[in-house]
Amino acid sequence: MNIGFIEDTCLRGGTQIWVTEANRYLLEQGEKVTILAPKESWVADECQRAGANAVTYDYVEVVSKDAENMNIWAEALKECDVAVCTVHPPRDTFHCSIFAAKCIKENNLKTILIPKTGTIVPEYERGFYLPDKSIRSTVITITDFTRKYLIETYKIPAEIVELIYQGTEVNRFTHSDEAKIESYKRYVLPADASPVLGCVGMFEERKGQTVLLGTLSRLANSIFPNIHLILVGEGPDEQMLKEKVKSLDLGRHVTFFPFTSEPEYIFERIDILVLPSLFKEGLPNVLLEAMSMKVPVISSEMAGVPEIVKNGETGYMVEPGNSLQLVEMIVKLWSDQVIYNKMKENGRKLIENNFDKQLQFSKFLSYFYKITQY
């Protein structure tokens, strides 16, 4: 089978990391993989390096939807039995799944299009998920919240909406004394830093880092004088966030680190993972990875997060944007080490039992074979 992935983005976030990992798994199973993504994008380069057939296009020019770009996409898709298309934000009148459907239809391809999403954005159109009824397509959601929303709100037939959790690499995201030592070399912090918070993700508005900095200011000034925050990632808001740190006089409490393809060392270094997102989340990989590493989590309550973060059991949830609730939950968690240690064990157990990525990858592959047999 030839399995295609469409990633219409130049970013390298959690979704793109998952695609590269799925790519490696599928190749190891003897399947063929095609990645359709912008030229010089991280995801295309990584997948090609692993052995996939990489087909690239101009990220700016493709929005014209001209014959040249349509030919590029059609040539890539005609090799694919299925094509998994991450539902990214539209660009002007261009949307990747709608364009993919058009290429399949006008070239009479047998490719089954599979828009995939974990994120619900109310202004997104129904057509992003079910772009053309005249071609074969299904939808994969990575949270039950999203599946129900698509069925109930967009009225997409339940029989073509499949829930498959993405999972995480449990064997990789497992604590070890050696990795712990290495983490202190890679992430040098003040000797008295405690507790150490970690926030991993794109530096952009939706991730809520500004809210977290406000929270940190309250904690540092009155409750935890040695608290420290590690901000890990890249993105358009990086300079703004650094200026915010200066304006709040948090220089000795915050350290920025670049995007890493080895986040396990981050989790070895921190005490609590905080995900203060404001909107547009599905089931964030970073939560699964942290919990697998026995790092308690505090996250905004949205989309699929409640499917893994059980208040008081595997972590705490707060209202998006509520800095005071974040303060309360961080204090509550760090001040009660009995609960803290219980959450470490509960989180790991949940991931081991329900979110092992190797098992989840096999479910994706089984689903691809299932739908191509109809």
FIMAR-91179 format. One record per residue: y, z, x of N, C-alpha, C in turn; residue in three letters. Coordinates in steps of 0.2 Angstrom, whole numbers, padded with zeros to 4 digits, always signed. Example, Ala and Ser with C-alpha at 12.3 -4.5 7.8 and 13.67 -1.06 7.14 Angstrom:
-0028+0039+0066-0022+0039+0062-0016+0039+0066ALA;-0011+0035+0064-0005+0036+0068+0000+0039+0064SER;
***
This chain:
-0006+0000+0004+0000+0000+0000+0006+0000+0004MET;+0011-0004+0002+0018-0003+0006+0023+0000+0001ASN;+0025+0006+0004+0030+0010+0000+0037+0010+0003ILE;+0041+0008-0001+0048+0007+0001+0052+0013-0001GLY;+0058+0014+0003+0063+0020+0002+0069+0016+0002PHE;+0074+0017-0003+0080+0015-0002+0085+0021-0002ILE;+0089+0021+0004+0094+0026+0005+0100+0023+0006GLU;+0104+0023+0001+0111+0020+0002+0116+0025+0004ASP;+0115+0027+0010+0120+0032+0013+0120+0032+0021THR;+0125+0034+0024+0125+0034+0031+0125+0042+0033CYS;+0124+0046+0028+0124+0053+0030+0117+0055+0032LEU;+0116+0061+0035+0109+0064+0037+0109+0071+0034ARG;+0108+0072+0028+0107+0078+0025+0100+0079+0023GLY;+0098+0084+0019+0092+0086+0017+0087+0081+0014GLY;+0090+0077+0010+0086+0071+0007+0084+0066+0012THR;+0089+0064+0017+0087+0060+0022+0082+0062+0027GLN;+0082+0069+0028+0077+0072+0032+0070+0072+0029ILE;+0070+0073+0022+0064+0072+0019+0061+0065+0019TRP;+0065+0060+0018+0063+0053+0019+0060+0052+0025VAL;+0063+0054+0031+0060+0053+0037+0053+0057+0038THR;+0052+0063+0035+0046+0066+0035+0041+0063+0031GLU;+0043+0061+0025+0038+0057+0021+0036+0051+0024ALA;+0040+0047+0027+0039+0041+0031+0033+0042+0036ASN;+0034+0048+0040+0029+0049+0045+0022+0051+0042ARG;+0022+0055+0037+0016+0057+0033+0012+0050+0031TYR;+0016+0046+0027+0013+0040+0024+0010+0036+0030LEU;+0014+0035+0035+0011+0031+0041+0005+0034+0043LEU;+0004+0041+0044-0002+0044+0046-0008+0043+0042GLU;-0006+0042+0035-0012+0041+0031-0014+0033+0031GLN;-0011+0029+0035-0013+0022+0035-0009+0018+0030GLY;-0004+0020+0027+0000+0016+0023+0006+0012+0027GLU;+0009+0007+0024+0014+0004+0026+0021+0007+0023LYS;+0026+0007+0027+0032+0010+0024+0038+0005+0026VAL;+0042+0004+0021+0049+0000+0022+0054+0004+0021THR;+0059+0005+0025+0065+0008+0024+0071+0003+0023ILE;+0075+0004+0017+0081-0001+0016+0087+0004+0016LEU;+0091+0003+0021+0097+0008+0022+0102+0004+0026ALA;+0108+0007+0026+0114+0004+0030+0112+0003+0037PRO;+0115-0002+0040+0115-0003+0047+0117+0004+0051LYS;+0113+0005+0057+0115+0011+0061+0115+0018+0057GLU;+0112+0018+0052+0111+0024+0048+0106+0028+0052SER;+0107+0035+0051+0102+0039+0054+0095+0039+0051TRP;+0094+0038+0045+0088+0038+0042+0084+0031+0043VAL;+0088+0026+0044+0085+0020+0046+0082+0020+0053ALA;+0086+0023+0057+0084+0023+0065+0078+0028+0065ASP;+0078+0033+0062+0073+0038+0063+0066+0035+0060GLU;+0066+0032+0054+0060+0029+0051+0058+0023+0055CYS;+0062+0019+0058+0060+0014+0062+0057+0016+0068GLN;+0059+0021+0071+0057+0024+0077+0050+0027+0076ARG;+0048+0029+0070+0042+0032+0068+0037+0026+0067ALA;+0039+0020+0066+0034+0015+0064+0035+0011+0058GLY;+0041+0013+0054+0042+0009+0048+0045+0003+0049ALA;+0045-0002+0044+0049-0008+0044+0056-0006+0041ASN;+0061-0007+0046+0068-0005+0044+0071-0011+0042ALA;+0074-0012+0036+0078-0017+0034+0085-0014+0033VAL;+0090-0017+0036+0097-0014+0035+0102-0019+0033THR;+0108-0016+0030+0113-0020+0027+0120-0017+0029TYR;+0125-0021+0028+0132-0018+0029+0134-0013+0023ASP;+0135-0007+0024+0136-0002+0019+0143-0004+0015TYR;+0148-0007+0018+0154-0009+0015+0153-0015+0011VAL;+0150-0020+0014+0149-0027+0011+0145-0027+0005GLU;+0140-0023+0005+0135-0023+0000+0138-0022-0007VAL;+0143-0018-0008+0146-0017-0014+0149-0023-0018VAL;+0149-0029-0014+0151-0035-0017+0145-0038-0021SER;+0139-0036-0020+0133-0038-0023+0133-0046-0023LYS;+0135-0049-0017+0134-0056-0016+0127-0058-0015ASP;+0126-0065-0014+0120-0068-0013+0117-0066-0007ALA;+0121-0065-0002+0118-0063+0005+0115-0056+0005GLU;+0118-0051+0002+0116-0045+0001+0110-0044-0003ASN;+0110-0048-0009+0105-0048-0013+0098-0051-0010MET;+0099-0056-0006+0094-0059-0002+0091-0053+0003ASN;+0095-0050+0006+0092-0045+0011+0088-0039+0007ILE;+0091-0037+0001+0087-0032-0003+0081-0035-0006TRP;+0081-0041-0008+0075-0044-0011+0070-0045-0006ALA;+0071-0047+0000+0067-0049+0005+0063-0042+0007GLU;+0067-0037+0007+0064-0030+0009+0059-0028+0003ALA;+0062-0028-0003+0058-0026-0009+0052-0030-0011LEU;+0052-0036-0009+0046-0040-0011+0040-0038-0007LYS;+0041-0034-0002+0035-0032+0002+0032-0025+0000GLU;+0036-0022-0005+0035-0015-0007+0031-0015-0014CYS;+0026-0011-0014+0022-0010-0021+0026-0006-0025ASP;+0029-0001-0022+0034+0004-0025+0040+0005-0021VAL;+0046+0006-0024+0052+0007-0020+0055+0014-0023ALA;+0055+0019-0019+0058+0025-0021+0066+0025-0019VAL;+0070+0025-0024+0077+0025-0023+0081+0031-0024CYS;+0083+0035-0019+0087+0041-0020+0094+0039-0024THR;+0095+0043-0030+0101+0042-0034+0107+0045-0031VAL;+0110+0041-0027+0116+0043-0024+0122+0041-0028HIS;+0128+0044-0026+0134+0042-0030+0136+0035-0030PRO;+0139+0033-0036+0141+0025-0036+0147+0024-0032PRO;+0147+0018-0030+0153+0016-0025+0156+0010-0029ARG;+0162+0011-0032+0166+0006-0036+0161+0004-0042ASP;+0159-0002-0042+0155-0004-0048+0147-0005-0045THR;+0146-0003-0039+0140-0003-0036+0136+0003-0036PHE;+0129+0002-0038+0125+0008-0038+0118+0006-0036HIS;+0115+0009-0031+0109+0007-0027+0103+0005-0032CYS;+0102+0010-0037+0096+0009-0041+0097+0003-0046SER;+0103+0002-0048+0105-0004-0053+0105-0010-0049ILE;+0107-0010-0042+0107-0016-0038+0100-0018-0036PHE;+0096-0013-0035+0089-0014-0033+0085-0017-0039ALA;+0086-0015-0045+0083-0017-0051+0085-0025-0052ALA;+0091-0026-0051+0094-0033-0052+0090-0038-0047LYS;+0089-0035-0041+0086-0039-0036+0078-0040-0038CYS;+0075-0035-0040+0068-0036-0042+0068-0041-0048ILE;+0072-0040-0053+0072-0044-0059+0073-0052-0058LYS;+0079-0053-0054+0081-0060-0053+0076-0064-0048GLU;+0072-0060-0044+0068-0063-0040+0060-0062-0042ASN;+0060-0060-0048+0053-0059-0051+0048-0055-0047ASN;+0050-0050-0044+0046-0046-0039+0042-0041-0043LEU;+0036-0039-0041+0031-0035-0044+0033-0028-0042LYS;+0037-0026-0038+0039-0020-0035+0041-0015-0041THR;+0038-0009-0041+0039-0004-0046+0045+0000-0043ILE;+0051+0001-0047+0056+0004-0044+0056+0012-0047LEU;+0057+0016-0042+0057+0023-0044+0063+0027-0042ILE;+0068+0027-0046+0074+0032-0044+0071+0039-0044PRO;+0074+0042-0039+0072+0049-0037+0078+0054-0037LYS;+0077+0059-0040+0083+0064-0040+0081+0071-0041THR;+0085+0076-0039+0085+0083-0040+0091+0085-0043GLY;+0096+0081-0043+0103+0083-0044+0105+0080-0051THR;+0109+0084-0055+0112+0081-0061+0119+0082-0060ILE;+0122+0076-0061+0129+0075-0061+0131+0072-0068VAL;+0135+0076-0072+0136+0074-0079+0139+0067-0080PRO;+0143+0065-0075+0146+0059-0076+0142+0053-0074GLU;+0136+0054-0071+0132+0049-0069+0129+0045-0076TYR;+0128+0039-0075+0126+0035-0081+0118+0035-0081GLU;+0116+0034-0087+0109+0034-0089+0105+0028-0085ARG;+0109+0023-0084+0106+0017-0080+0105+0018-0073GLY;+0108+0024-0070+0106+0025-0063+0099+0027-0062PHE;+0096+0030-0068+0089+0033-0068+0084+0028-0071TYR;+0087+0024-0076+0083+0019-0080+0087+0012-0080LEU;+0087+0009-0074+0092+0003-0074+0091-0003-0078PRO;+0084-0005-0079+0083-0011-0082+0076-0010-0086ASP;+0076-0010-0092+0069-0010-0096+0065-0015-0095LYS;+0067-0021-0092+0063-0027-0092+0059-0027-0085SER;+0060-0022-0081+0056-0022-0075+0052-0015-0075ILE;+0047-0015-0071+0043-0008-0071+0047-0003-0067ARG;+0048+0003-0070+0051+0008-0066+0049+0015-0069SER;+0049+0020-0065+0048+0027-0067+0053+0031-0064THR;+0053+0037-0065+0058+0042-0062+0054+0048-0059VAL;+0056+0050-0053+0053+0056-0050+0059+0061-0050ILE;+0058+0067-0052+0062+0072-0051+0059+0078-0047THR;+0063+0081-0043+0060+0086-0039+0062+0093-0041ILE;+0064+0094-0048+0065+0100-0051+0063+0099-0058THR;+0061+0105-0061+0059+0104-0068+0065+0104-0072ASP;+0071+0107-0070+0077+0107-0073+0080+0100-0074PHE;+0079+0096-0069+0081+0089-0069+0077+0085-0074THR;+0070+0086-0074+0066+0082-0078+0068+0083-0085ARG;+0069+0090-0087+0071+0091-0094+0077+0088-0096LYS;+0082+0088-0091+0089+0086-0093+0088+0078-0094TYR;+0085+0075-0090+0084+0067-0091+0081+0066-0097LEU;+0076+0070-0099+0072+0068-0106+0076+0070-0112ILE;+0080+0076-0111+0083+0079-0117+0090+0076-0118GLU;+0094+0074-0112+0101+0072-0113+0101+0064-0112THR;+0097+0062-0108+0098+0054-0107+0093+0051-0111TYR;+0088+0055-0114+0083+0052-0119+0078+0047-0115LYS;+0077+0048-0109+0072+0044-0105+0065+0046-0107ILE;+0061+0042-0109+0054+0043-0111+0051+0048-0106PRO;+0048+0054-0109+0045+0059-0105+0039+0056-0101ALA;+0036+0051-0103+0030+0049-0100+0031+0045-0093GLU;+0038+0043-0092+0039+0040-0086+0044+0044-0081ILE;+0044+0051-0083+0048+0055-0079+0043+0060-0076VAL;+0042+0060-0069+0037+0064-0066+0040+0069-0062GLU;+0038+0075-0062+0040+0081-0058+0035+0082-0052LEU;+0038+0081-0046+0035+0082-0040+0039+0086-0035ILE;+0038+0092-0034+0042+0096-0029+0041+0093-0022TYR;+0047+0093-0019+0046+0091-0012+0043+0095-0007GLN;+0044+0102-0008+0040+0106-0003+0044+0107+0004GLY;+0041+0111+0008+0043+0111+0015+0037+0112+0020THR;+0038+0111+0026+0033+0111+0031+0031+0118+0033GLU;+0027+0121+0029+0025+0128+0030+0023+0130+0037VAL;+0019+0126+0040+0016+0127+0047+0022+0127+0052ASN;+0027+0123+0051+0032+0122+0055+0037+0128+0054ARG;+0039+0129+0048+0043+0135+0047+0040+0141+0046PHE;+0037+0144+0051+0034+0150+0052+0036+0154+0058THR;+0038+0160+0057+0041+0164+0062+0036+0164+0068HIS;+0039+0164+0074+0035+0166+0080+0040+0169+0085SER;+0037+0174+0089+0041+0177+0094+0044+0173+0099ASP;+0040+0167+0101+0043+0163+0106+0049+0159+0103GLU;+0049+0157+0097+0055+0154+0094+0060+0158+0093ALA;+0059+0165+0092+0064+0170+0091+0068+0170+0097LYS;+0065+0170+0103+0068+0171+0110+0072+0165+0111ILE;+0069+0159+0109+0073+0153+0110+0079+0152+0106GLU;+0079+0155+0100+0085+0155+0095+0091+0158+0098SER;+0089+0164+0102+0095+0168+0105+0098+0164+0111TYR;+0094+0159+0114+0097+0155+0119+0101+0150+0116LYS;+0099+0147+0110+0103+0141+0107+0109+0143+0103ARG;+0108+0149+0100+0114+0151+0096+0116+0158+0098TYR;+0121+0157+0103+0124+0163+0106+0129+0166+0102VAL;+0128+0173+0100+0133+0176+0096+0135+0183+0099LEU;+0140+0186+0097+0142+0192+0099+0136+0197+0099PRO;+0136+0201+0104+0130+0206+0105+0129+0210+0099ALA;+0135+0212+0096+0134+0217+0090+0134+0214+0084ASP;+0133+0207+0083+0134+0204+0077+0128+0206+0072ALA;+0130+0209+0066+0126+0211+0061+0129+0213+0055SER;+0127+0211+0049+0121+0206+0048+0124+0199+0050PRO;+0119+0194+0052+0121+0187+0054+0119+0183+0047VAL;+0124+0180+0045+0123+0175+0039+0123+0168+0042LEU;+0119+0164+0038+0118+0157+0040+0120+0153+0034GLY;+0124+0147+0035+0125+0143+0030+0124+0136+0033CYS;+0119+0132+0030+0117+0126+0033+0118+0120+0028VAL;+0122+0115+0030+0122+0109+0026+0129+0105+0028GLY;+0130+0100+0024+0136+0096+0025+0142+0100+0024MET;+0147+0098+0028+0153+0102+0027+0158+0097+0022PHE;+0157+0099+0016+0160+0096+0011+0162+0100+0005GLU;+0166+0098+0001+0168+0103-0005+0163+0106-0009GLU;+0158+0102-0011+0153+0104-0015+0148+0109-0012ARG;+0148+0110-0006+0144+0115-0003+0147+0122-0003LYS;+0153+0123-0004+0157+0129-0006+0158+0133+0001GLY;+0158+0131+0006+0159+0135+0012+0166+0139+0012GLN;+0171+0136+0009+0177+0139+0008+0177+0146+0004THR;+0172+0146-0001+0171+0152-0005+0168+0157+0000VAL;+0163+0155+0004+0159+0159+0008+0164+0162+0013LEU;+0169+0158+0016+0174+0161+0020+0178+0167+0017LEU;+0180+0166+0011+0184+0171+0007+0179+0177+0007GLY;+0173+0176+0005+0168+0182+0005+0168+0185+0011THR;+0167+0182+0017+0166+0185+0023+0173+0189+0025LEU;+0178+0186+0023+0185+0190+0025+0185+0197+0021SER;+0182+0197+0015+0182+0204+0012+0177+0208+0015ARG;+0171+0206+0017+0166+0210+0020+0168+0212+0027LEU;+0171+0208+0031+0173+0210+0038+0178+0215+0038ALA;+0183+0215+0033+0189+0219+0033+0187+0226+0031ASN;+0182+0227+0027+0181+0233+0024+0173+0236+0024SER;+0168+0232+0025+0162+0234+0024+0157+0233+0030ILE;+0157+0227+0033+0153+0226+0038+0157+0223+0044PHE;+0160+0227+0048+0165+0225+0053+0162+0221+0059PRO;+0155+0220+0059+0152+0216+0064+0149+0210+0061ASN;+0150+0209+0055+0146+0203+0052+0148+0197+0055ILE;+0143+0192+0055+0145+0186+0058+0141+0180+0054HIS;+0145+0174+0054+0143+0169+0050+0142+0163+0054LEU;+0136+0160+0054+0134+0153+0057+0135+0148+0052ILE;+0139+0143+0054+0140+0137+0050+0137+0131+0053LEU;+0132+0128+0051+0128+0123+0054+0129+0116+0050VAL;+0131+0111+0053+0131+0105+0050+0137+0100+0052GLY;+0138+0095+0048+0144+0090+0050+0146+0088+0043GLU;+0152+0084+0044+0155+0082+0038+0162+0082+0037GLY;+0165+0079+0032+0172+0078+0032+0177+0084+0032PRO;+0174+0090+0030+0178+0096+0029+0178+0100+0036ASP;+0175+0098+0041+0174+0102+0047+0181+0105+0049GLU;+0185+0100+0050+0192+0102+0053+0195+0107+0049GLN;+0195+0106+0042+0198+0110+0037+0195+0117+0037MET;+0189+0117+0038+0185+0124+0038+0187+0128+0044LEU;+0188+0124+0050+0190+0128+0056+0197+0130+0055LYS;+0201+0127+0052+0208+0129+0051+0208+0135+0046GLU;+0204+0135+0041+0203+0140+0037+0201+0147+0040LYS;+0196+0146+0045+0194+0152+0049+0200+0155+0053VAL;+0204+0151+0055+0210+0153+0059+0215+0157+0054LYS;+0216+0154+0049+0221+0157+0044+0219+0163+0041SER;+0212+0164+0041+0209+0171+0038+0208+0176+0044LEU;+0209+0174+0050+0208+0178+0056+0201+0180+0057ASP;+0197+0175+0056+0190+0176+0056+0186+0173+0062LEU;+0190+0172+0067+0188+0169+0073+0182+0172+0077GLY;+0182+0179+0077+0177+0182+0080+0171+0183+0075ARG;+0171+0181+0069+0166+0182+0064+0162+0176+0062HIS;+0165+0170+0065+0162+0163+0063+0161+0159+0069VAL;+0155+0156+0069+0153+0151+0074+0151+0145+0071THR;+0153+0139+0073+0151+0133+0071+0146+0130+0076PHE;+0141+0127+0073+0136+0123+0077+0135+0116+0073PHE;+0133+0111+0077+0132+0105+0075+0125+0104+0071PRO;+0125+0099+0067+0119+0097+0064+0113+0097+0069PHE;+0107+0100+0066+0101+0100+0071+0095+0098+0067THR;+0091+0094+0070+0084+0092+0068+0079+0097+0069SER;+0081+0103+0071+0076+0109+0072+0079+0115+0069GLU;+0080+0115+0063+0083+0121+0059+0079+0127+0060PRO;+0073+0127+0061+0069+0133+0062+0072+0138+0067GLU;+0075+0136+0072+0078+0140+0076+0085+0144+0073TYR;+0088+0140+0069+0093+0144+0065+0090+0150+0061ILE;+0085+0148+0057+0082+0154+0053+0079+0159+0057PHE;+0077+0158+0063+0075+0164+0068+0081+0168+0070GLU;+0087+0165+0070+0093+0169+0072+0097+0172+0067ARG;+0096+0171+0060+0100+0174+0055+0096+0179+0051ILE;+0100+0183+0048+0097+0188+0044+0096+0186+0036ASP;+0101+0183+0034+0102+0180+0027+0104+0173+0027ILE;+0101+0169+0023+0104+0162+0022+0108+0163+0015LEU;+0114+0160+0016+0119+0159+0010+0120+0152+0008VAL;+0119+0150+0002+0120+0144-0001+0125+0144-0006LEU;+0132+0143-0005+0137+0145-0010+0139+0138-0013PRO;+0135+0134-0014+0137+0127-0017+0140+0128-0024SER;+0145+0123-0025+0149+0123-0031+0146+0119-0037LEU;+0143+0113-0034+0140+0108-0039+0136+0104-0035PHE;+0132+0099-0039+0128+0094-0037+0123+0097-0032LYS;+0118+0101-0034+0112+0103-0030+0106+0101-0035GLU;+0100+0100-0031+0094+0100-0035+0090+0106-0033GLY;+0085+0105-0028+0081+0111-0026+0082+0110-0018LEU;+0087+0113-0015+0089+0112-0008+0083+0114-0003PRO;+0082+0109+0001+0077+0110+0006+0078+0117+0010ASN;+0085+0118+0011+0086+0124+0016+0084+0130+0013VAL;+0084+0131+0006+0081+0137+0003+0074+0138+0005LEU;+0070+0132+0004+0063+0132+0005+0061+0134+0012LEU;+0065+0131+0017+0064+0132+0024+0065+0139+0026GLU;+0071+0142+0023+0072+0149+0025+0067+0154+0022ALA;+0065+0153+0016+0060+0157+0013+0053+0157+0016MET;+0052+0151+0019+0046+0150+0023+0046+0154+0029SER;+0052+0155+0032+0053+0158+0038+0054+0166+0037MET;+0053+0168+0031+0054+0175+0029+0062+0177+0030LYS;+0066+0173+0028+0073+0174+0028+0076+0175+0021VAL;+0078+0181+0018+0080+0181+0012+0086+0177+0010PRO;+0087+0175+0004+0092+0170+0002+0096+0172-0003VAL;+0103+0170-0003+0107+0171-0008+0110+0164-0010ILE;+0110+0162-0016+0112+0155-0018+0115+0155-0025SER;+0120+0150-0025+0123+0149-0032+0117+0147-0037SER;+0118+0149-0043+0113+0148-0048+0115+0141-0051GLU;+0111+0136-0050+0112+0129-0053+0105+0125-0052MET;+0105+0121-0056+0099+0116-0056+0092+0119-0055ALA;+0089+0117-0050+0082+0119-0049+0082+0126-0045GLY;+0087+0129-0043+0087+0135-0039+0083+0141-0042VAL;+0084+0142-0049+0080+0147-0052+0073+0146-0052PRO;+0070+0140-0050+0063+0139-0050+0060+0142-0043GLU;+0064+0144-0039+0062+0147-0033+0065+0154-0031ILE;+0071+0154-0033+0075+0161-0031+0074+0165-0038VAL;+0070+0170-0037+0069+0175-0043+0073+0181-0041LYS;+0078+0183-0045+0083+0188-0044+0079+0195-0042ASN;+0080+0198-0037+0077+0204-0035+0070+0203-0032GLY;+0067+0197-0032+0061+0196-0030+0060+0192-0024GLU;+0063+0186-0024+0063+0181-0018+0070+0180-0016THR;+0075+0183-0019+0082+0182-0017+0087+0184-0023GLY;+0093+0182-0022+0098+0184-0027+0102+0177-0028TYR;+0104+0177-0035+0108+0171-0037+0115+0174-0039MET;+0120+0169-0038+0127+0171-0040+0130+0165-0044VAL;+0135+0166-0048+0139+0161-0051+0142+0156-0046GLU;+0142+0150-0047+0145+0145-0042+0153+0147-0041PRO;+0155+0148-0035+0162+0149-0034+0164+0156-0035GLY;+0160+0161-0036+0161+0168-0038+0161+0172-0031ASN;+0166+0173-0028+0166+0176-0021+0165+0183-0022SER;+0167+0186-0027+0166+0194-0028+0158+0195-0029LEU;+0155+0191-0033+0148+0191-0033+0144+0190-0027GLN;+0146+0186-0023+0143+0185-0016+0144+0191-0012LEU;+0150+0194-0012+0151+0201-0009+0146+0206-0011VAL;+0145+0206-0018+0141+0211-0021+0134+0210-0018GLU;+0131+0204-0019+0124+0203-0017+0123+0203-0010MET;+0127+0201-0005+0126+0202+0002+0126+0210+0003ILE;+0130+0214+0001+0130+0221+0002+0124+0224-0001VAL;+0122+0222-0007+0116+0225-0010+0110+0223-0006LYS;+0109+0217-0004+0103+0215+0000+0103+0218+0007LEU;+0108+0218+0010+0108+0221+0017+0108+0229+0017TRP;+0110+0232+0012+0111+0239+0012+0104+0242+0010SER;+0100+0238+0007+0093+0241+0005+0088+0237+0009ASP;+0085+0240+0014+0081+0237+0019+0074+0236+0015GLN;+0072+0241+0011+0066+0240+0007+0066+0234+0003VAL;+0071+0233-0001+0071+0227-0005+0071+0220+0000ILE;+0075+0221+0005+0076+0216+0010+0069+0213+0013TYR;+0065+0218+0015+0059+0217+0018+0054+0214+0012ASN;+0054+0217+0006+0050+0214+0001+0052+0207-0001LYS;+0058+0205+0000+0060+0198-0002+0057+0194+0004MET;+0057+0196+0010+0055+0192+0015+0047+0190+0014LYS;+0043+0195+0012+0036+0193+0010+0035+0189+0004GLU;+0039+0191-0001+0038+0187-0008+0040+0180-0007ASN;+0046+0179-0003+0048+0172-0002+0043+0168+0002GLY;+0040+0171+0007+0035+0167+0011+0029+0166+0006ARG;+0027+0170+0003+0021+0170-0002+0022+0164-0007LYS;+0028+0164-0010+0029+0159-0015+0029+0152-0012LEU;+0032+0151-0006+0032+0144-0002+0025+0142+0000ILE;+0021+0147+0002+0014+0146+0004+0010+0143-0002GLU;+0011+0146-0007+0006+0145-0013+0009+0139-0017ASN;+0015+0137-0017+0017+0132-0022+0021+0126-0019ASN;+0024+0127-0012+0028+0122-0010+0026+0120-0003PHE;+0020+0119-0001+0018+0117+0005+0019+0109+0005ASP;+0023+0107+0010+0025+0100+0010+0019+0095+0011LYS;+0014+0097+0015+0009+0092+0016+0005+0091+0009GLN;+0004+0096+0005+0001+0095-0002+0006+0091-0006LEU;+0012+0092-0006+0017+0089-0010+0017+0081-0008GLN;+0017+0080-0002+0017+0073+0001+0011+0069-0002PHE;+0005+0073-0002-0001+0070-0005+0000+0068-0013SER;+0004+0073-0016+0005+0072-0023+0009+0065-0024LYS;+0014+0064-0020+0018+0058-0020+0014+0052-0019PHE;+0010+0052-0014+0005+0046-0013+0000+0045-0019LEU;-0003+0050-0021-0007+0050-0027-0004+0047-0033SER;+0003+0049-0034+0007+0046-0040+0008+0039-0039TYR;+0010+0037-0032+0011+0030-0031+0005+0025-0033PHE;-0001+0028-0031-0007+0024-0032-0009+0024-0040TYR;-0007+0029-0043-0008+0030-0050-0004+0025-0054LYS;+0002+0024-0053+0006+0020-0056+0005+0012-0055ILE;+0003+0011-0049+0001+0004-0047-0005+0001-0050THR;-0009+0006-0052-0016+0004-0055-0015+0002-0063GLN;-0009+0003-0066-0008+0001-0073-0008-0006-0074TYR;
***
